[in-house]
Amino acid sequence: MNEMNDTYRIESDLLGEREVPNAAYYGVHTLRAVENFQISGTTIATYPNLVIALAAIKEAAAQANAELGLLPEALRAAIAAACQEIREGRLHEQFVVDIIQGGAGTSTNMNANEVICNRALEIMGHQRGEYAYLHPNEHVNMAQSTNDVYPTALRIATFFAIGHLLDAMEVLRAAFDAKAVEFAGLLKLGRTQLQDAVPMTLGQEFSTYAVMLEEDMARLREASALIREVNLGATAIGTGITAHPDYAAKATAALSRITGVDLITAPNLVEATQDCGAFVQISGVLKRIAVKLSKTCNDLRLLSSGPRAGFGEINLPPMQAGSSIMPGKVNPVIPEVVNQIAFEVFGNDTAVTFAAEAGQLQLNAFEPVIAASLFRSFKHLTNGCATLAERCVKGITANPDRLRETIERSIALVTALNPIIGYKNATSVAAEAYASNATIREVVLARGLMTEAELEEALRPEALIQPRAYGPKPAGR
């Protein structure tokens, strides 16, 4: 039994003995990792999905090894009980290693092994650190390597994170869709290259944001299928050394039952152990989502700019005072924060790309930075979508008077008359209206190019926002 007093216990590893706080469930390997990797200040406990995934893997491994007659039932039961507590949210504070670490995730794996082992020892009636009865490596890590545990945990955690992000995106999509219905009857001016274009409705404009989200949700679901393929059972490099021939199939089946995720064993475990392509794919989809969310927020900021010297077509709900010096100023803070989330996701995607490319031979040692980058992107995009929906989109209102004014004064309105009066006449009308500060309607009537009844028919709101059939142009037009 390890030496112990009221404040610490003595544990040993390859490098020698260390004092481990007696209150800690982690052990000497975790202690050294905490000292070595004071990098981001963000521990793996920050990402509960990862901790839960690790516990699920250890429980599945224990189940498989017990079924194969390699792990006594009493030890399996204790390990499983400890893992179930962790999956329910207990002891997460004991996962203390930095998310950014050297060693291809070994510190994370050992943190899980030690916490599970010491809690299982307590369940068995022993003291923490009494590894003669149950050992972190010999039993909790049986038939495993960091090189199959860590990437499998990342895939499961990513699968869970996808579900959370999809839920948040659906809330935002529904919010935009509701606004599209609310604003369906409000005619406004479209814009291309920030110049006046042809009319549309504010509802059509908002419907595009809902559709963009729906498309990205579909891409995210497609990408999620890639991460159901795991390399559990590969052990060190994919050859399965130290594992029973039937271990991979049994462990993966048990893990599927525990997590509720339909996992499959990769057909080539050597390839699967070194390949990070699925993470690159997922990261690319997150970047796609971020690009379009940021574009949407740019639009919201433009459309609400003002209130008097900007577009002023919509109002964002006021969230806080916007200036420490300019009284009455209110800023579009919610779209701004989502823009910044998008910028971070772009950078995270670059980090994932470089880390995936940097793998060498049978292992990629840089999966910790892939994990950190992906989980930050997932967390911030999920929170960003929820925040944008609840604290911005649901409270947006329109300014109908401003919308009517821009339509009536628009030179681009002449585009609707082009099939009737011809391109040459339309160009001349546009030039005169611009030079004289008149409206298109006024110039067309003054020139006698159309009767007032013809003009009213051509400029009906319904005629301006959808295709329509035209007859042949009259001679001379």
C-alpha positions in Angstrom: 0.0 0.0 0.0 1.2 3.5 -0.9 2.5 5.6 2.0 -0.1 8.1 3.1 -0.8 10.9 5.6 -3.6 13.3 6.2 -2.7 15.6 3.3 -1.0 13.5 0.7 -0.2 10.1 -0.6 3.0 8.9 -2.3 2.6 7.6 -5.8 5.4 6.5 -8.2 5.9 6.3 -12.0 8.7 5.9 -14.4 10.4 9.1 -13.2 10.1 8.4 -9.5 7.9 9.2 -6.5 5.7 12.2 -6.0 3.3 13.5 -3.3 -0.3 13.5 -4.6 -2.9 15.5 -2.7 -4.9 12.9 -0.7 -8.1 14.6 -1.7 -7.4 14.1 -5.4 -8.9 11.3 -7.4 -6.2 11.8 -10.0 -2.7 10.4 -9.6 0.9 11.0 -10.3 0.6 11.0 -14.1 -2.0 13.7 -14.0 0.0 15.6 -11.4 3.0 15.8 -13.8 0.8 16.8 -16.7 -0.7 19.7 -14.8 2.8 20.9 -14.0 4.1 20.4 -17.6 1.1 21.8 -19.5 0.2 25.2 -18.0 -0.8 26.4 -21.5 -4.4 27.6 -22.1 -5.8 27.5 -18.6 -8.7 25.5 -20.0 -8.9 22.0 -18.6 -10.6 19.0 -20.2 -13.4 19.4 -17.6 -14.5 22.5 -19.5 -15.8 20.1 -22.2 -18.2 17.7 -20.4 -18.9 15.8 -23.6 -15.2 14.8 -23.7 -15.2 13.6 -20.0 -18.4 11.7 -20.5 -17.0 10.1 -23.6 -13.9 9.0 -21.8 -15.9 7.4 -19.0 -18.1 5.6 -21.6 -15.1 4.1 -23.3 -13.6 2.9 -20.0 -16.9 1.3 -19.1 -17.2 -0.4 -22.5 -13.6 -1.6 -22.3 -14.2 -3.1 -18.9 -17.4 -4.8 -20.1 -15.6 -6.3 -23.1 -12.6 -7.5 -21.1 -14.9 -9.1 -18.5 -16.9 -10.9 -21.2 -13.6 -12.2 -22.6 -12.7 -13.6 -19.1 -9.8 -11.1 -18.8 -11.1 -8.9 -16.0 -12.7 -10.2 -12.8 -16.4 -9.3 -12.4 -15.8 -7.4 -9.1 -13.3 -5.1 -10.8 -15.6 -4.6 -13.8 -18.5 -3.7 -11.6 -16.4 -1.2 -9.7 -15.0 0.4 -12.8 -18.5 0.6 -14.4 -20.0 2.2 -11.3 -17.3 4.8 -11.2 -17.8 5.5 -15.0 -21.5 5.8 -14.6 -21.1 8.4 -11.8 -18.8 10.4 -14.1 -21.2 10.1 -17.0 -23.9 11.5 -14.7 -21.7 14.6 -14.0 -19.8 13.7 -10.8 -16.0 14.2 -10.4 -15.6 16.3 -13.5 -13.6 18.8 -11.5 -11.0 16.0 -11.2 -10.2 16.2 -14.9 -7.6 18.8 -14.5 -5.1 18.5 -17.3 -4.9 21.3 -19.9 -6.8 20.7 -23.1 -3.6 21.7 -25.0 -0.9 19.1 -24.2 2.0 17.1 -25.7 1.9 13.4 -25.9 -1.0 12.8 -28.3 -3.6 12.9 -25.5 -1.8 10.5 -23.1 -2.3 12.9 -20.2 -6.0 13.1 -20.8 -6.2 9.3 -21.0 -4.2 8.9 -17.8 -6.3 11.5 -16.0 -9.4 9.4 -16.9 -7.7 6.2 -15.9 -6.6 7.5 -12.5 -9.9 9.2 -11.5 -11.9 6.2 -12.5 -9.5 3.8 -10.7 -9.5 5.8 -7.4 -13.2 6.2 -7.4 -13.6 2.5 -8.1 -11.2 1.7 -5.3 -13.5 3.6 -2.9 -16.5 1.7 -4.2 -14.6 -1.5 -3.4 -13.8 -0.3 0.1 -10.2 0.7 -0.4 -8.3 3.9 -0.2 -7.3 6.1 -3.1 -3.9 5.1 -4.4 -4.2 1.4 -3.2 -3.4 0.2 -6.7 -2.6 -3.3 -5.6 -6.3 -3.9 -5.7 -7.2 -2.1 -8.9 -4.6 -0.4 -11.2 -5.1 2.5 -13.6 -3.1 0.9 -16.3 -3.4 -2.8 -15.7 -7.2 -2.8 -15.3 -8.9 0.5 -16.2 -6.7 0.8 -19.3 -6.7 -2.9 -20.2 -6.5 -3.6 -23.9 -6.3 0.1 -24.7 -3.9 2.7 -25.8 -4.2 6.5 -25.8 -4.0 6.1 -29.5 -7.4 4.5 -29.8 -9.1 5.8 -26.6 -8.4 9.5 -27.3 -9.6 9.7 -30.9 -12.6 7.6 -30.1 -13.4 10.0 -27.3 -13.1 12.9 -29.6 -15.5 11.4 -32.1 -18.1 10.6 -29.4 -17.7 14.1 -27.9 -18.0 15.6 -31.4 -21.1 13.6 -32.1 -22.7 15.0 -28.9 -21.6 18.5 -29.7 -23.1 18.3 -33.2 -26.5 17.5 -31.6 -26.3 20.5 -29.3 -25.3 22.8 -32.2 -28.2 21.4 -34.4 -30.6 22.2 -31.6 -29.4 25.8 -31.3 -29.4 26.3 -35.1 -33.0 25.0 -35.2 -34.0 27.7 -32.7 -32.3 30.4 -34.8 -33.8 29.0 -38.0 -37.3 29.0 -36.5 -36.8 32.6 -35.3 -35.8 33.8 -38.8 -38.7 31.8 -40.4 -41.2 33.4 -38.0 -39.9 36.9 -39.0 -40.2 35.9 -42.7 -43.9 35.2 -42.2 -44.3 38.4 -40.1 -42.6 40.6 -42.7 -44.1 38.9 -45.8 -46.3 41.9 -46.8 -43.6 44.6 -46.4 -42.2 45.6 -49.8 -38.6 46.9 -49.7 -35.7 47.7 -52.0 -33.2 44.9 -52.6 -29.5 45.8 -52.9 -26.6 44.4 -54.8 -23.0 45.6 -54.2 -24.6 48.1 -51.7 -26.4 49.8 -54.6 -30.1 50.0 -55.2 -31.5 46.9 -56.9 -35.0 45.7 -57.6 -37.8 45.3 -55.0 -38.4 42.4 -52.8 -40.2 41.8 -49.5 -38.6 42.0 -46.1 -40.1 38.5 -45.6 -38.2 37.2 -48.6 -35.0 38.7 -47.2 -35.4 37.1 -43.8 -36.5 33.7 -45.4 -33.0 33.5 -46.9 -31.4 33.4 -43.5 -33.7 30.6 -42.4 -32.9 28.6 -45.6 -29.1 29.1 -45.2 -29.3 27.7 -41.7 -31.4 24.7 -42.9 -28.9 23.9 -45.6 -26.0 24.1 -43.1 -27.9 21.8 -40.7 -28.1 19.2 -43.5 -24.4 19.5 -44.2 -23.7 19.0 -40.5 -25.8 15.9 -40.3 -24.0 14.5 -43.3 -20.6 15.1 -41.7 -21.7 13.5 -38.5 -21.9 10.2 -40.2 -18.1 10.2 -40.7 -17.3 10.2 -37.0 -19.3 7.1 -36.2 -16.4 5.1 -37.4 -13.9 4.6 -34.5 -10.6 2.8 -34.0 -11.3 1.4 -30.6 -9.3 -1.9 -30.4 -6.5 -0.5 -32.5 -4.3 0.0 -29.4 -0.9 1.5 -30.2 -0.8 1.8 -34.0 -3.7 -0.2 -35.3 -2.4 -3.7 -35.0 -4.4 -4.5 -31.9 -1.4 -5.6 -29.9 -2.2 -6.4 -26.2 -5.9 -6.8 -27.1 -7.9 -10.0 -27.5 -8.9 -10.8 -31.1 -12.6 -10.3 -30.2 -12.0 -7.2 -28.1 -12.6 -4.5 -30.8 -16.0 -5.8 -31.8 -17.2 -6.3 -28.2 -15.9 -3.0 -26.9 -17.4 -1.0 -29.8 -20.7 -2.8 -29.4 -20.7 -2.0 -25.7 -19.8 1.6 -26.4 -22.7 1.9 -28.8 -25.1 0.7 -26.1 -23.7 3.0 -23.5 -23.6 6.2 -25.6 -26.6 5.6 -27.8 -24.4 6.3 -30.8 -24.4 3.7 -33.6 -20.7 3.3 -33.8 -18.8 1.0 -36.2 -15.2 -0.3 -36.1 -13.1 1.1 -38.9 -12.3 -1.5 -41.5 -8.6 -0.7 -41.4 -7.4 0.2 -37.9 -3.9 1.1 -38.9 -5.3 3.8 -41.3 -7.9 4.9 -38.8 -5.4 5.5 -36.0 -3.4 8.0 -38.1 -6.1 9.7 -40.1 -7.8 12.9 -39.0 -9.8 13.5 -42.1 -13.1 13.3 -40.4 -12.1 16.1 -38.0 -11.0 18.2 -41.0 -14.4 17.6 -42.6 -16.3 18.6 -39.5 -14.2 21.7 -39.0 -14.9 22.7 -42.6 -18.6 22.5 -42.0 -18.3 24.6 -38.9 -16.4 27.2 -40.9 -19.2 27.1 -43.5 -21.8 27.7 -40.8 -19.7 30.5 -39.3 -19.2 32.2 -42.7 -22.9 32.4 -43.4 -23.8 33.3 -39.8 -21.4 36.2 -40.0 -22.8 37.3 -43.4 -26.2 37.3 -41.9 -25.1 39.4 -38.9 -23.4 41.8 -41.4 -26.8 42.2 -43.0 -28.6 42.8 -39.7 -26.1 45.5 -38.8 -26.5 47.2 -42.1 -30.3 47.0 -42.3 -30.6 48.4 -38.7 -27.9 51.1 -39.2 -28.8 54.6 -38.1 -31.2 55.2 -36.6 -31.4 58.3 -38.8 -28.2 58.4 -41.0 -28.2 54.7 -42.0 -30.5 52.2 -43.7 -32.9 52.2 -40.8 -35.2 49.5 -42.3 -35.3 47.3 -39.3 -34.8 47.8 -35.5 -32.8 45.4 -33.4 -33.9 45.1 -29.8 -31.8 47.4 -27.6 -29.7 45.3 -25.3 -27.5 47.9 -23.5 -26.2 51.4 -23.7 -23.7 51.7 -26.6 -21.3 54.4 -25.6 -19.6 55.8 -22.5 -19.5 59.2 -24.1 -22.4 59.5 -26.6 -25.8 59.5 -24.7 -28.6 57.5 -26.3 -26.4 55.5 -28.6 -27.3 51.8 -28.9 -25.1 49.4 -30.8 -25.8 46.0 -32.5 -23.9 44.1 -29.9 -25.5 40.7 -30.5 -24.7 40.5 -34.2 -21.2 41.9 -33.3 -20.5 39.1 -30.9 -21.6 36.5 -33.4 -19.3 38.0 -36.0 -16.4 37.6 -33.5 -17.4 34.0 -32.9 -17.2 33.4 -36.7 -13.7 35.0 -36.8 -12.6 32.6 -34.1 -14.0 29.6 -36.0 -12.1 30.6 -39.1 -8.9 30.5 -37.0 -9.8 27.2 -35.4 -10.3 25.6 -38.8 -6.9 26.7 -39.8 -5.4 25.1 -36.7 -7.3 21.9 -37.3 -6.0 21.9 -40.9 -2.4 22.3 -39.9 -2.6 19.8 -37.1 -4.2 17.1 -39.3 -1.5 17.7 -41.9 1.3 17.5 -39.4 0.7 13.8 -38.4 3.6 11.5 -39.1 3.5 7.8 -40.0 1.2 5.7 -37.7 0.0 8.5 -35.4 -1.0 12.1 -35.3 0.4 13.6 -32.1 -1.5 16.8 -32.5 -5.0 15.7 -31.8 -5.2 17.7 -28.6 -5.1 21.0 -30.5 -7.7 19.6 -32.9 -9.9 18.8 -30.0 -9.4 22.2 -28.4 -10.1 24.0 -31.7 -13.2 21.9 -32.5 -14.7 22.1 -29.1 -14.3 25.8 -28.9 -15.9 26.2 -32.2 -18.8 24.0 -31.2 -19.3 25.7 -27.9 -19.2 29.2 -29.2 -21.3 28.6 -32.3 -23.9 26.8 -30.1 -24.1 29.7 -27.7 -23.9 32.2 -30.5 -26.9 30.8 -32.3 -29.0 30.6 -29.1 -28.0 34.2 -28.2 -28.7 35.6 -31.7 -32.1 34.0 -31.7 -33.2 34.9 -28.2 -31.6 38.3 -27.8 -31.8 39.7 -31.3 -33.9 38.0 -34.0 -37.1 37.4 -32.0 -37.2 41.1 -31.1 -36.6 42.6 -34.5 -39.2 45.0 -35.8 -39.6 46.7 -39.2 -39.9 50.4 -40.2 -42.6 50.3 -42.9 -42.4 54.0 -43.6 -38.7 53.8 -44.4 -39.3 50.8 -46.5 -41.9 52.6 -48.6 -39.8 55.7 -49.0 -36.8 53.8 -50.4 -39.0 52.0 -52.9 -40.7 55.1 -54.1 -37.4 57.1 -54.5 -35.5 54.2 -56.0 -34.1 54.6 -59.5 -33.8 50.8 -59.7 -37.6 50.7 -59.9 -37.3 51.3 -63.6 -36.1 47.7 -64.0 -39.7 46.5 -63.7 -40.6 48.7 -66.7 -37.8 47.5 -68.9 -39.9 44.7 -70.6 -42.6 47.3 -71.3 -40.8 50.5 -72.4 -37.6 48.9 -73.5 -34.0 49.1 -72.2 -33.1 52.3 -74.1 -36.1 54.2 -72.8 -35.6 52.8 -69.3 -32.0 53.9 -69.3 -33.0 57.4 -70.3 -35.8 57.6 -67.7 -33.3 56.4 -65.0 -30.8 59.1 -65.9 -33.4 61.9 -66.0 -34.9 60.8 -62.6 -31.5 60.8 -61.0 -30.5 64.1 -62.5 -33.7 65.9 -61.6 -34.3 64.2 -58.2 -37.6 63.0 -59.5 -39.2 59.6 -59.2 -39.4 57.0 -61.9 -43.2 57.3 -61.8 -43.0 61.0 -62.4 -40.7 60.8 -65.4 -42.5 58.0 -67.1 -45.9 59.8 -66.9 -44.3 63.1 -68.0 -42.9 61.5 -71.1 -46.1 59.7 -71.9 -44.4 56.3 -72.0 -47.2 54.7 -70.1 -50.6 55.6 -68.9 -51.2 56.0 -65.2 -53.3 52.8 -65.2 -50.5 50.9 -67.0 -48.0 52.2 -64.6 -50.0 51.2 -61.6 -50.4 47.7 -63.0 -46.7 47.4 -63.7 -45.7 48.6 -60.3 -48.1 46.5 -58.2 -46.2 45.0 -55.3 -47.1 41.5 -56.5 -45.6 42.3 -59.9 -42.4 43.5 -58.5 -41.4 40.5 -56.5 -42.0 37.5 -58.8 -41.8 36.4 -62.4 -44.7 37.6 -64.7 -45.5 37.1 -68.4 -45.3 40.1 -70.7 -46.7 40.6 -74.2 -44.6 41.9 -77.1 -43.4 45.5 -76.7 -45.5 48.1 -78.7 -43.8 49.5 -81.7 -41.6 52.5 -81.0 -40.8 51.5 -77.5 
